[in-house]
Amino acid sequence: MHNVLIVGASIAGPALALLLARYGFRVTVVERAPALRPGGYAVDIRGSALGVVDHLGLREKVRPLETDTASNAVVDAHGRIFGRVERGFGVIDEGDIEIHRGDLAHLLYEESKDLVSYRFGDSIDSIVETETGARVTFESGGAEDFDLVVGADGVHSRTRALAYGPEQEHVQSLGTAMAIFTAPNHLGLVREQLLFSATNRIASIKCDRGNDTLKVCVFYKVEKSFDARDAFINRARVRDAFADAGWEFPRLLDAMDRAGDFYADVTCQVRMPSYVRSRVALVGDAAYCPSPLSGQGTSLALVGAWELARALLEHPLDLPKALLRYDARMRPFAEQNQNVALSIAKQFAPETKFQLFMRNLAMRMMPYMPGTSAIMKLAMKGVRDASRSLELSSA
C-alpha cells in the first residue's frame, strides 16, 4: 500500500490517518507544534459527519466528552439574562455532538497513535512532485519520498502555500475576527451558555464539562491587516472592541490577559479551484474552511477525511483518479456549507442600536412563544440541510 504524509494533527489529519492506517496504508503525520494542541472552543458534529464518527467506531467514546450544555440564554450589557432555551446553541438536532476541539483531537490521536507515525515539532520546507510521488524536505533537515502528501494544516496551510501558491489567492476574509480563551468560572455557570450581542460584536461564554472554567469566544469587526501570531496586538484589539460592553467584561478581559490558551484569527473562508494535484491533496480547513461562524468546520473536516480515504481505497493503483474522485465528491458539499456560512456572516451582529434592540426583544419573547422548538429548527434549516447534503461513500 502507499506511503502517505499528512501535515497537521488537529482534526482532519488524525481522522484521515486513522482511516488510512486501518486500510493498510503507511502513514506519517507531521505537526509543527511540539505536542497536541489542547484547548479550543466547542465544535459541532452533525449531519453526514455523524456517520463518519460511527464508521470510526467512536460514537460511544465521544459521548462522555460532550460539553453537556443544558441550556443557552442571552445576556445584555446590564447582566439581565433572558431568552433561555434548552441545549447548547450548536446542538440543532437530537444526536448532534458538541465537544471541545482539544478533546476531539486527543481522542483521534489516541485511537491512531499505535498505527501511525507522529512527528511533532517539525514541518515541511518544500514539496517536489514527480510522476511517481512527491519528495518532501523537512524543516528539521533531510528529505523523504512519499506517494502522496496531504495538507491538513488549517487555514494558514504551509502545504497549500508550497503546492498551490500564496495564501492571499485562496483565503477570503469575512471582515471579522475571533478570539478564544479560558477564564475562571466566576459567574458560577452550571451547564450553561450565555450569548451576548452588541453593535458589531458578539460573544459566547459557556462552561466546560466540569463547570470549573469558562470557554470564552468573541467576534468583532476588523478592518486592518491581521496577524494571528501577534498575541499582544490581538489581545489589545479584543480589549478595544469590548471595552464598553458592560456586564462582566472587565473581569473576562482581565482573565484573557492571563489565559495561557489565548488564540485569535480573522474569520475567513478558503476557496480553492481544486483541492488536489497529482500527488498533493488538501483536506479540512486547508481546502474548504467555511469560517467559524458556520459551526461546520469540524464536520467538513471529518467528512473530507472519510471521502479522501474511501477514494484512495477504491483506486489504490491510480492516485490521480482517486484524488479527482475526492474533489468531485467534496466540492458540492463544501460549497453548500460555505454558502450557508456567508448568509450567517451577513447577519453576524447588529450594526445599529435599533437592530440590537429588535434582536434582544425577539429573544426575550422566544421562550413564551408557541412552537419555539419549530422556530429554532426553521432558523437553522440552512445549516441542517447543508450538513446532510452528502451521502457518505459506502464503507
Buried (B, 14 or more C-beta within 10 A) or exposed (E): BBBBBBBBBBBBBBBBBBBBBBBEBBBBBBBBEEEBBBBBBBBBBBBBBBBBBEBBEBBEEBEEBBBBBBBBBBBBBEEEEBBBBEBBBBBBBEEBBBBBBBBBBBBBBEBBBEBBEBBEEBBBBEBEBEEEBBBBBBBEEEEEEBBBBBBBBBBBBBBBBBBBEEBEEBBBBBBBBBBBBBBEBEBEBEBBBBBBBBEBBBBBBBBBBEBEBBBBBBBBBBEEEBEEEEBEEBBEBBBEBBEEBBBBBEEBBEBBEEBEEBBBBBBBBBBBEEBBBBBBBBBBBBBBBBBBBBBBBBBBBBBBBBBBBBBBBBBBEEBEEBBBBBBEBBBEBBBBBBBBBBEBBEEBBBEEEEBBEEBBEEBBEBEEEEEBEEBBEEEBEBBBEBBBBBEBBEE
